[in-house]
């Protein structure tokens, strides 16, 4: 049997965009697996991000829900990126895994 192929990269929601006094909930900072420099983030710009979570109430026969977003730009020099989601991520998402899809392709 062939091994299943994972068509996404793992990431972790690190924080919201913020300054010392203010927090901007409409942008989230995401750390990507295997990305250590700002130059490495160029491949991921424009890629789609999925935050998948479980909810209590069933909708369309499933308790699993998803919030889609897009990677906008790098954040800092250590390989983090900023992403904007269709709906702002809930505070429960901080530290939670996200899936960074390998589409749309810019190659």
Backbone as XML, in Angstrom:
<?xml version="1.0"?>
<chain id="A" units="angstrom">
  <residue number="1" name="UNK">
    <atom name="N" x="0.832" y="-1.189" z="0.000"/>
    <atom name="CA" x="0.000" y="0.000" z="0.000"/>
    <atom name="C" x="0.875" y="1.250" z="0.000"/>
  </residue>
  <residue number="2" name="UNK">
    <atom name="N" x="0.396" y="2.275" z="-0.677"/>
    <atom name="CA" x="1.130" y="3.542" z="-0.694"/>
    <atom name="C" x="0.843" y="4.321" z="0.586"/>
  </residue>
  <residue number="3" name="UNK">
    <atom name="N" x="1.847" y="5.036" z="1.050"/>
    <atom name="CA" x="1.657" y="5.877" z="2.229"/>
    <atom name="C" x="0.738" y="7.052" z="1.876"/>
  </residue>
  <residue number="4" name="UNK">
    <atom name="N" x="-0.135" y="7.484" z="2.791"/>
    <atom name="CA" x="-0.948" y="8.667" z="2.494"/>
    <atom name="C" x="-0.065" y="9.909" z="2.374"/>
  </residue>
  <residue number="5" name="UNK">
    <atom name="N" x="-0.429" y="10.787" z="1.466"/>
    <atom name="CA" x="0.366" y="11.977" z="1.196"/>
    <atom name="C" x="-0.296" y="13.179" z="1.858"/>
  </residue>
  <residue number="6" name="UNK">
    <atom name="N" x="0.488" y="13.940" z="2.604"/>
    <atom name="CA" x="-0.034" y="15.137" z="3.254"/>
    <atom name="C" x="0.167" y="16.321" z="2.317"/>
  </residue>
  <residue number="7" name="UNK">
    <atom name="N" x="-0.925" y="16.960" z="1.915"/>
    <atom name="CA" x="-0.851" y="18.026" z="0.927"/>
    <atom name="C" x="-0.880" y="19.406" z="1.584"/>
  </residue>
  <residue number="8" name="UNK">
    <atom name="N" x="-0.391" y="19.493" z="2.804"/>
    <atom name="CA" x="-0.330" y="20.783" z="3.485"/>
    <atom name="C" x="0.887" y="20.800" z="4.401"/>
  </residue>
  <residue number="9" name="UNK">
    <atom name="N" x="1.263" y="21.990" z="4.813"/>
    <atom name="CA" x="2.346" y="22.172" z="5.773"/>
    <atom name="C" x="1.733" y="22.546" z="7.110"/>
  </residue>
  <residue number="10" name="UNK">
    <atom name="N" x="2.367" y="22.113" z="8.189"/>
    <atom name="CA" x="1.837" y="22.442" z="9.512"/>
    <atom name="C" x="2.306" y="23.825" z="9.944"/>
  </residue>
  <residue number="11" name="UNK">
    <atom name="N" x="1.450" y="24.485" z="10.707"/>
    <atom name="CA" x="1.802" y="25.769" z="11.303"/>
    <atom name="C" x="1.132" y="25.885" z="12.655"/>
  </residue>
  <residue number="12" name="UNK">
    <atom name="N" x="1.533" y="26.872" z="13.427"/>
    <atom name="CA" x="0.951" y="27.111" z="14.750"/>
    <atom name="C" x="0.599" y="28.589" z="14.858"/>
  </residue>
  <residue number="13" name="UNK">
    <atom name="N" x="-0.607" y="28.866" z="15.356"/>
    <atom name="CA" x="-1.008" y="30.256" z="15.606"/>
    <atom name="C" x="-0.243" y="30.725" z="16.842"/>
  </residue>
  <residue number="14" name="UNK">
    <atom name="N" x="0.637" y="31.710" z="16.650"/>
    <atom name="CA" x="1.484" y="32.170" z="17.734"/>
    <atom name="C" x="0.844" y="33.310" z="18.517"/>
  </residue>
  <residue number="15" name="UNK">
    <atom name="N" x="0.239" y="34.259" z="17.796"/>
    <atom name="CA" x="-0.263" y="35.457" z="18.442"/>
    <atom name="C" x="-1.141" y="36.212" z="17.460"/>
  </residue>
  <residue number="16" name="UNK">
    <atom name="N" x="-1.766" y="37.268" z="17.937"/>
    <atom name="CA" x="-2.349" y="38.264" z="17.050"/>
    <atom name="C" x="-1.278" y="39.313" z="16.754"/>
  </residue>
  <residue number="17" name="UNK">
    <atom name="N" x="-1.460" y="40.064" z="15.671"/>
    <atom name="CA" x="-0.589" y="41.208" z="15.445"/>
    <atom name="C" x="-0.841" y="42.190" z="16.586"/>
  </residue>
  <residue number="18" name="UNK">
    <atom name="N" x="0.240" y="42.761" z="17.154"/>
    <atom name="CA" x="0.041" y="43.649" z="18.294"/>
    <atom name="C" x="1.208" y="44.610" z="18.481"/>
  </residue>
  <residue number="19" name="UNK">
    <atom name="N" x="0.930" y="45.662" z="19.222"/>
    <atom name="CA" x="1.977" y="46.532" z="19.739"/>
    <atom name="C" x="1.953" y="46.357" z="21.250"/>
  </residue>
  <residue number="20" name="UNK">
    <atom name="N" x="2.627" y="47.214" z="21.986"/>
    <atom name="CA" x="2.625" y="47.062" z="23.436"/>
    <atom name="C" x="1.217" y="47.267" z="23.992"/>
  </residue>
  <residue number="21" name="UNK">
    <atom name="N" x="0.526" y="48.298" z="23.488"/>
    <atom name="CA" x="-0.768" y="48.658" z="24.068"/>
    <atom name="C" x="-1.945" y="48.037" z="23.327"/>
  </residue>
  <residue number="22" name="UNK">
    <atom name="N" x="-1.828" y="47.862" z="22.020"/>
    <atom name="CA" x="-2.980" y="47.470" z="21.203"/>
    <atom name="C" x="-2.828" y="46.059" z="20.653"/>
  </residue>
  <residue number="23" name="UNK">
    <atom name="N" x="-3.970" y="45.413" z="20.443"/>
    <atom name="CA" x="-3.991" y="44.100" z="19.797"/>
    <atom name="C" x="-4.875" y="44.207" z="18.563"/>
  </residue>
  <residue number="24" name="UNK">
    <atom name="N" x="-4.388" y="43.703" z="17.422"/>
    <atom name="CA" x="-5.133" y="43.761" z="16.165"/>
    <atom name="C" x="-5.607" y="42.354" z="15.832"/>
  </residue>
  <residue number="25" name="UNK">
    <atom name="N" x="-6.862" y="42.064" z="16.127"/>
    <atom name="CA" x="-7.390" y="40.710" z="15.994"/>
    <atom name="C" x="-7.588" y="40.277" z="14.546"/>
  </residue>
  <residue number="26" name="UNK">
    <atom name="N" x="-7.566" y="41.241" z="13.614"/>
    <atom name="CA" x="-7.836" y="40.875" z="12.221"/>
    <atom name="C" x="-6.618" y="40.287" z="11.525"/>
  </residue>
  <residue number="27" name="UNK">
    <atom name="N" x="-5.452" y="40.250" z="12.205"/>
    <atom name="CA" x="-4.277" y="39.600" z="11.640"/>
    <atom name="C" x="-3.673" y="38.675" z="12.685"/>
  </residue>
  <residue number="28" name="UNK">
    <atom name="N" x="-3.327" y="37.461" z="12.262"/>
    <atom name="CA" x="-2.742" y="36.481" z="13.167"/>
    <atom name="C" x="-1.312" y="36.174" z="12.733"/>
  </residue>
  <residue number="29" name="UNK">
    <atom name="N" x="-0.437" y="35.938" z="13.707"/>
    <atom name="CA" x="0.943" y="35.574" z="13.419"/>
    <atom name="C" x="1.051" y="34.055" z="13.499"/>
  </residue>
  <residue number="30" name="UNK">
    <atom name="N" x="1.627" y="33.454" z="12.469"/>
    <atom name="CA" x="1.707" y="31.998" z="12.364"/>
    <atom name="C" x="3.155" y="31.580" z="12.183"/>
  </residue>
  <residue number="31" name="UNK">
    <atom name="N" x="3.596" y="30.594" z="12.960"/>
    <atom name="CA" x="4.921" y="29.993" z="12.789"/>
    <atom name="C" x="4.767" y="28.759" z="11.913"/>
  </residue>
  <residue number="32" name="UNK">
    <atom name="N" x="5.608" y="28.635" z="10.902"/>
    <atom name="CA" x="5.518" y="27.521" z="9.964"/>
    <atom name="C" x="6.592" y="26.489" z="10.256"/>
  </residue>
  <residue number="33" name="UNK">
    <atom name="N" x="6.242" y="25.226" z="10.081"/>
    <atom name="CA" x="7.178" y="24.128" z="10.322"/>
    <atom name="C" x="8.285" y="24.146" z="9.271"/>
  </residue>
  <residue number="34" name="UNK">
    <atom name="N" x="9.526" y="24.131" z="9.710"/>
    <atom name="CA" x="10.654" y="24.073" z="8.785"/>
    <atom name="C" x="11.023" y="25.384" z="8.141"/>
  </residue>
  <residue number="35" name="UNK">
    <atom name="N" x="10.495" y="26.502" z="8.629"/>
    <atom name="CA" x="10.804" y="27.822" z="8.076"/>
    <atom name="C" x="11.524" y="28.621" z="9.151"/>
  </residue>
  <residue number="36" name="UNK">
    <atom name="N" x="12.780" y="29.035" z="8.872"/>
    <atom name="CA" x="13.578" y="29.730" z="9.881"/>
    <atom name="C" x="13.980" y="31.147" z="9.502"/>
  </residue>
  <residue number="37" name="UNK">
    <atom name="N" x="13.847" y="31.509" z="8.229"/>
    <atom name="CA" x="14.286" y="32.849" z="7.818"/>
    <atom name="C" x="13.188" y="33.556" z="7.032"/>
  </residue>
  <residue number="38" name="UNK">
    <atom name="N" x="13.334" y="34.866" z="6.936"/>
    <atom name="CA" x="12.373" y="35.664" z="6.171"/>
    <atom name="C" x="12.383" y="35.256" z="4.695"/>
  </residue>
  <residue number="39" name="UNK">
    <atom name="N" x="13.555" y="34.897" z="4.177"/>
    <atom name="CA" x="13.664" y="34.494" z="2.763"/>
    <atom name="C" x="12.868" y="33.216" z="2.489"/>
  </residue>
  <residue number="40" name="UNK">
    <atom name="N" x="12.828" y="32.306" z="3.474"/>
    <atom name="CA" x="12.081" y="31.056" z="3.301"/>
    <atom name="C" x="10.570" y="31.285" z="3.228"/>
  </residue>
  <residue number="41" name="UNK">
    <atom name="N" x="10.091" y="32.400" z="3.779"/>
    <atom name="CA" x="8.639" y="32.633" z="3.805"/>
    <atom name="C" x="8.087" y="33.040" z="2.439"/>
  </residue>
  <residue number="42" name="UNK">
    <atom name="N" x="8.955" y="33.447" z="1.512"/>
    <atom name="CA" x="8.485" y="33.947" z="0.213"/>
    <atom name="C" x="7.621" y="32.920" z="-0.505"/>
  </residue>
  <residue number="43" name="UNK">
    <atom name="N" x="7.964" y="31.644" z="-0.386"/>
    <atom name="CA" x="7.193" y="30.578" z="-1.048"/>
    <atom name="C" x="5.751" y="30.549" z="-0.555"/>
  </residue>
  <residue number="44" name="UNK">
    <atom name="N" x="5.536" y="30.873" z="0.708"/>
    <atom name="CA" x="4.221" y="30.703" z="1.330"/>
    <atom name="C" x="3.303" y="31.914" z="1.170"/>
  </residue>
  <residue number="45" name="UNK">
    <atom name="N" x="3.810" y="33.041" z="0.681"/>
    <atom name="CA" x="2.970" y="34.235" z="0.566"/>
    <atom name="C" x="1.831" y="33.985" z="-0.417"/>
  </residue>
  <residue number="46" name="UNK">
    <atom name="N" x="0.609" y="34.292" z="0.004"/>
    <atom name="CA" x="-0.569" y="34.080" z="-0.832"/>
    <atom name="C" x="-1.211" y="32.716" z="-0.661"/>
  </residue>
  <residue number="47" name="UNK">
    <atom name="N" x="-0.561" y="31.812" z="0.076"/>
    <atom name="CA" x="-1.122" y="30.463" z="0.257"/>
    <atom name="C" x="-2.319" y="30.516" z="1.207"/>
  </residue>
  <residue number="48" name="UNK">
    <atom name="N" x="-3.221" y="29.537" z="1.066"/>
    <atom name="CA" x="-4.415" y="29.470" z="1.897"/>
    <atom name="C" x="-4.104" y="28.745" z="3.202"/>
  </residue>
  <residue number="49" name="UNK">
    <atom name="N" x="-4.738" y="29.202" z="4.286"/>
    <atom name="CA" x="-4.535" y="28.629" z="5.613"/>
    <atom name="C" x="-5.884" y="28.175" z="6.140"/>
  </residue>
  <residue number="50" name="UNK">
    <atom name="N" x="-5.936" y="27.003" z="6.768"/>
    <atom name="CA" x="-7.178" y="26.482" z="7.346"/>
    <atom name="C" x="-6.989" y="26.247" z="8.834"/>
  </residue>
  <residue number="51" name="UNK">
    <atom name="N" x="-7.844" y="26.903" z="9.640"/>
    <atom name="CA" x="-7.887" y="26.626" z="11.080"/>
    <atom name="C" x="-9.080" y="25.703" z="11.300"/>
  </residue>
  <residue number="52" name="UNK">
    <atom name="N" x="-8.805" y="24.460" z="11.697"/>
    <atom name="CA" x="-9.851" y="23.438" z="11.837"/>
    <atom name="C" x="-10.082" y="23.191" z="13.319"/>
  </residue>
  <residue number="53" name="UNK">
    <atom name="N" x="-11.354" y="23.197" z="13.717"/>
    <atom name="CA" x="-11.676" y="23.023" z="15.135"/>
    <atom name="C" x="-12.972" y="22.247" z="15.284"/>
  </residue>
  <residue number="54" name="UNK">
    <atom name="N" x="-13.201" y="21.739" z="16.489"/>
    <atom name="CA" x="-14.433" y="21.016" z="16.793"/>
    <atom name="C" x="-15.372" y="21.920" z="17.559"/>
  </residue>
  <residue number="55" name="UNK">
    <atom name="N" x="-16.650" y="21.862" z="17.185"/>
    <atom name="CA" x="-17.674" y="22.644" z="17.874"/>
    <atom name="C" x="-18.635" y="21.691" z="18.576"/>
  </residue>
  <residue number="56" name="UNK">
    <atom name="N" x="-19.463" y="22.234" z="19.435"/>
    <atom name="CA" x="-20.366" y="21.403" z="20.219"/>
    <atom name="C" x="-21.572" y="20.953" z="19.395"/>
  </residue>
  <residue number="57" name="UNK">
    <atom name="N" x="-22.144" y="21.881" z="18.616"/>
    <atom name="CA" x="-23.378" y="21.606" z="17.890"/>
    <atom name="C" x="-23.049" y="21.080" z="16.489"/>
  </residue>
  <residue number="58" name="UNK">
    <atom name="N" x="-23.835" y="20.136" z="16.037"/>
    <atom name="CA" x="-23.624" y="19.524" z="14.727"/>
    <atom name="C" x="-24.266" y="20.388" z="13.639"/>
  </residue>
  <residue number="59" name="UNK">
    <atom name="N" x="-23.539" y="20.633" z="12.564"/>
    <atom name="CA" x="-24.060" y="21.367" z="11.412"/>
    <atom name="C" x="-23.753" y="20.538" z="10.175"/>
  </residue>
  <residue number="60" name="UNK">
    <atom name="N" x="-24.766" y="20.247" z="9.384"/>
    <atom name="CA" x="-24.627" y="19.415" z="8.183"/>
    <atom name="C" x="-23.975" y="18.072" z="8.508"/>
  </residue>
  <residue number="61" name="UNK">
    <atom name="N" x="-24.334" y="17.500" z="9.665"/>
    <atom name="CA" x="-23.865" y="16.175" z="10.036"/>
    <atom name="C" x="-22.437" y="16.117" z="10.530"/>
  </residue>
  <residue number="62" name="UNK">
    <atom name="N" x="-21.817" y="17.276" z="10.834"/>
    <atom name="CA" x="-20.426" y="17.271" z="11.283"/>
    <atom name="C" x="-20.226" y="18.291" z="12.395"/>
  </residue>
  <residue number="63" name="UNK">
    <atom name="N" x="-19.378" y="17.926" z="13.361"/>
    <atom name="CA" x="-19.029" y="18.861" z="14.424"/>
    <atom name="C" x="-17.716" y="19.581" z="14.129"/>
  </residue>
  <residue number="64" name="UNK">
    <atom name="N" x="-17.101" y="19.266" z="13.003"/>
    <atom name="CA" x="-15.822" y="19.868" z="12.631"/>
    <atom name="C" x="-16.088" y="21.083" z="11.754"/>
  </residue>
  <residue number="65" name="UNK">
    <atom name="N" x="-15.441" y="22.194" z="12.104"/>
    <atom name="CA" x="-15.617" y="23.427" z="11.344"/>
    <atom name="C" x="-14.257" y="23.972" z="10.944"/>
  </residue>
  <residue number="66" name="UNK">
    <atom name="N" x="-14.271" y="24.940" z="10.032"/>
    <atom name="CA" x="-13.026" y="25.457" z="9.468"/>
    <atom name="C" x="-13.158" y="26.955" z="9.215"/>
  </residue>
  <residue number="67" name="UNK">
    <atom name="N" x="-12.099" y="27.696" z="9.525"/>
    <atom name="CA" x="-12.024" y="29.106" z="9.154"/>
    <atom name="C" x="-10.854" y="29.237" z="8.183"/>
  </residue>
  <residue number="68" name="UNK">
    <atom name="N" x="-11.131" y="29.758" z="6.990"/>
    <atom name="CA" x="-10.112" y="29.892" z="5.957"/>
    <atom name="C" x="-9.460" y="31.264" z="6.018"/>
  </residue>
  <residue number="69" name="UNK">
    <atom name="N" x="-8.180" y="31.303" z="5.678"/>
    <atom name="CA" x="-7.458" y="32.563" z="5.631"/>
    <atom name="C" x="-6.394" y="32.527" z="4.554"/>
  </residue>
  <residue number="70" name="UNK">
    <atom name="N" x="-5.603" y="33.589" z="4.511"/>
    <atom name="CA" x="-4.569" y="33.703" z="3.491"/>
    <atom name="C" x="-3.322" y="34.336" z="4.119"/>
  </residue>
  <residue number="71" name="UNK">
    <atom name="N" x="-2.152" y="33.855" z="3.729"/>
    <atom name="CA" x="-0.900" y="34.417" z="4.234"/>
    <atom name="C" x="-0.623" y="35.710" z="3.485"/>
  </residue>
  <residue number="72" name="UNK">
    <atom name="N" x="-0.406" y="36.780" z="4.248"/>
    <atom name="CA" x="-0.254" y="38.107" z="3.657"/>
    <atom name="C" x="1.206" y="38.490" z="3.429"/>
  </residue>
  <residue number="73" name="UNK">
    <atom name="N" x="2.025" y="38.355" z="4.497"/>
    <atom name="CA" x="3.381" y="38.897" z="4.447"/>
    <atom name="C" x="4.217" y="38.265" z="5.541"/>
  </residue>
  <residue number="74" name="UNK">
    <atom name="N" x="5.554" y="38.418" z="5.480"/>
    <atom name="CA" x="6.391" y="37.910" z="6.567"/>
    <atom name="C" x="6.201" y="38.746" z="7.828"/>
  </residue>
  <residue number="75" name="UNK">
    <atom name="N" x="6.590" y="38.183" z="8.970"/>
    <atom name="CA" x="6.555" y="38.916" z="10.232"/>
    <atom name="C" x="7.881" y="38.668" z="10.944"/>
  </residue>
  <residue number="76" name="UNK">
    <atom name="N" x="8.729" y="39.680" z="10.995"/>
    <atom name="CA" x="10.030" y="39.542" z="11.648"/>
    <atom name="C" x="11.017" y="38.770" z="10.785"/>
  </residue>
  <residue number="77" name="UNK">
    <atom name="N" x="12.161" y="38.443" z="11.373"/>
    <atom name="CA" x="13.247" y="37.809" z="10.616"/>
    <atom name="C" x="13.376" y="36.321" z="10.895"/>
  </residue>
  <residue number="78" name="UNK">
    <atom name="N" x="12.482" y="35.751" z="11.703"/>
    <atom name="CA" x="12.671" y="34.377" z="12.167"/>
    <atom name="C" x="11.798" y="33.377" z="11.403"/>
  </residue>
  <residue number="79" name="UNK">
    <atom name="N" x="11.070" y="33.862" z="10.386"/>
    <atom name="CA" x="10.294" y="32.941" z="9.559"/>
    <atom name="C" x="8.823" y="32.865" z="9.904"/>
  </residue>
  <residue number="80" name="UNK">
    <atom name="N" x="8.325" y="33.772" z="10.739"/>
    <atom name="CA" x="6.883" y="33.812" z="11.002"/>
    <atom name="C" x="6.196" y="34.591" z="9.893"/>
  </residue>
  <residue number="81" name="UNK">
    <atom name="N" x="4.886" y="34.377" z="9.735"/>
    <atom name="CA" x="4.117" y="35.088" z="8.710"/>
    <atom name="C" x="2.855" y="35.664" z="9.336"/>
  </residue>
  <residue number="82" name="UNK">
    <atom name="N" x="2.271" y="36.658" z="8.656"/>
    <atom name="CA" x="0.990" y="37.208" z="9.075"/>
    <atom name="C" x="-0.095" y="36.684" z="8.153"/>
  </residue>
  <residue number="83" name="UNK">
    <atom name="N" x="-1.211" y="36.312" z="8.747"/>
    <atom name="CA" x="-2.329" y="35.789" z="7.957"/>
    <atom name="C" x="-3.597" y="36.537" z="8.322"/>
  </residue>
  <residue number="84" name="UNK">
    <atom name="N" x="-4.482" y="36.671" z="7.341"/>
    <atom name="CA" x="-5.778" y="37.314" z="7.555"/>
    <atom name="C" x="-6.842" y="36.260" z="7.277"/>
  </residue>
  <residue number="85" name="UNK">
    <atom name="N" x="-7.769" y="36.080" z="8.201"/>
    <atom name="CA" x="-8.794" y="35.053" z="8.080"/>
    <atom name="C" x="-10.136" y="35.678" z="7.738"/>
  </residue>
  <residue number="86" name="UNK">
    <atom name="N" x="-11.030" y="34.849" z="7.166"/>
    <atom name="CA" x="-12.351" y="35.318" z="6.765"/>
    <atom name="C" x="-13.117" y="35.847" z="7.970"/>
  </residue>
  <residue number="87" name="UNK">
    <atom name="N" x="-13.035" y="35.135" z="9.084"/>
    <atom name="CA" x="-13.545" y="35.632" z="10.367"/>
    <atom name="C" x="-12.356" y="35.632" z="11.311"/>
  </residue>
  <residue number="88" name="UNK">
    <atom name="N" x="-12.261" y="36.639" z="12.159"/>
    <atom name="CA" x="-11.130" y="36.703" z="13.078"/>
    <atom name="C" x="-11.053" y="35.426" z="13.906"/>
  </residue>
  <residue number="89" name="UNK">
    <atom name="N" x="-9.838" y="34.943" z="14.134"/>
    <atom name="CA" x="-9.668" y="33.709" z="14.902"/>
    <atom name="C" x="-10.048" y="33.941" z="16.364"/>
  </residue>
  <residue number="90" name="UNK">
    <atom name="N" x="-10.684" y="32.956" z="16.999"/>
    <atom name="CA" x="-11.032" y="33.096" z="18.416"/>
    <atom name="C" x="-9.787" y="32.961" z="19.293"/>
  </residue>
  <residue number="91" name="UNK">
    <atom name="N" x="-9.835" y="33.472" z="20.526"/>
    <atom name="CA" x="-8.678" y="33.363" z="21.422"/>
    <atom name="C" x="-8.266" y="31.918" z="21.695"/>
  </residue>
  <residue number="92" name="UNK">
    <atom name="N" x="-9.218" y="31.000" z="21.608"/>
    <atom name="CA" x="-8.939" y="29.571" z="21.794"/>
    <atom name="C" x="-7.923" y="29.051" z="20.771"/>
  </residue>
  <residue number="93" name="UNK">
    <atom name="N" x="-7.777" y="29.750" z="19.650"/>
    <atom name="CA" x="-6.890" y="29.287" z="18.583"/>
    <atom name="C" x="-5.415" y="29.556" z="18.873"/>
  </residue>
  <residue number="94" name="UNK">
    <atom name="N" x="-5.107" y="30.408" z="19.840"/>
    <atom name="CA" x="-3.695" y="30.724" z="20.119"/>
    <atom name="C" x="-2.972" y="29.465" z="20.587"/>
  </residue>
  <residue number="95" name="UNK">
    <atom name="N" x="-1.904" y="29.114" z="19.894"/>
    <atom name="CA" x="-1.170" y="27.894" z="20.196"/>
    <atom name="C" x="-1.703" y="26.674" z="19.479"/>
  </residue>
  <residue number="96" name="UNK">
    <atom name="N" x="-2.779" y="26.828" z="18.719"/>
    <atom name="CA" x="-3.413" y="25.694" z="18.038"/>
    <atom name="C" x="-2.794" y="25.486" z="16.653"/>
  </residue>
  <residue number="97" name="UNK">
    <atom name="N" x="-2.879" y="24.256" z="16.128"/>
    <atom name="CA" x="-2.317" y="23.992" z="14.800"/>
    <atom name="C" x="-3.205" y="24.533" z="13.677"/>
  </residue>
  <residue number="98" name="UNK">
    <atom name="N" x="-2.574" y="24.924" z="12.577"/>
    <atom name="CA" x="-3.275" y="25.293" z="11.351"/>
    <atom name="C" x="-2.653" y="24.522" z="10.201"/>
  </residue>
  <residue number="99" name="UNK">
    <atom name="N" x="-3.410" y="24.397" z="9.120"/>
    <atom name="CA" x="-2.891" y="23.753" z="7.915"/>
    <atom name="C" x="-2.622" y="24.825" z="6.864"/>
  </residue>
  <residue number="100" name="UNK">
    <atom name="N" x="-1.394" y="24.842" z="6.345"/>
    <atom name="CA" x="-1.037" y="25.775" z="5.279"/>
    <atom name="C" x="-1.058" y="24.980" z="3.978"/>
  </residue>
  <residue number="101" name="UNK">
    <atom name="N" x="-2.056" y="25.251" z="3.151"/>
    <atom name="CA" x="-2.229" y="24.509" z="1.901"/>
    <atom name="C" x="-1.173" y="24.944" z="0.882"/>
  </residue>
  <residue number="102" name="UNK">
    <atom name="N" x="-0.884" y="24.068" z="-0.047"/>
    <atom name="CA" x="0.139" y="24.369" z="-1.052"/>
    <atom name="C" x="-0.472" y="24.978" z="-2.318"/>
  </residue>
  <residue number="103" name="UNK">
    <atom name="N" x="-1.613" y="25.627" z="-2.161"/>
    <atom name="CA" x="-2.230" y="26.349" z="-3.273"/>
    <atom name="C" x="-2.670" y="27.702" z="-2.759"/>
  </residue>
  <residue number="104" name="UNK">
    <atom name="N" x="-2.840" y="28.714" z="-3.583"/>
    <atom name="CA" x="-2.541" y="28.750" z="-5.015"/>
    <atom name="C" x="-1.031" y="28.802" z="-5.267"/>
  </residue>
  <residue number="105" name="UNK">
    <atom name="N" x="-0.598" y="28.222" z="-6.375"/>
    <atom name="CA" x="0.822" y="28.168" z="-6.690"/>
    <atom name="C" x="1.251" y="29.456" z="-7.399"/>
  </residue>
  <residue number="106" name="UNK">
    <atom name="N" x="2.425" y="29.968" z="-7.032"/>
    <atom name="CA" x="2.970" y="31.153" z="-7.698"/>
    <atom name="C" x="4.187" y="30.806" z="-8.543"/>
  </residue>
  <residue number="107" name="UNK">
    <atom name="N" x="4.429" y="29.505" z="-8.735"/>
    <atom name="CA" x="5.628" y="29.072" z="-9.450"/>
    <atom name="C" x="5.411" y="29.209" z="-10.944"/>
  </residue>
</chain>
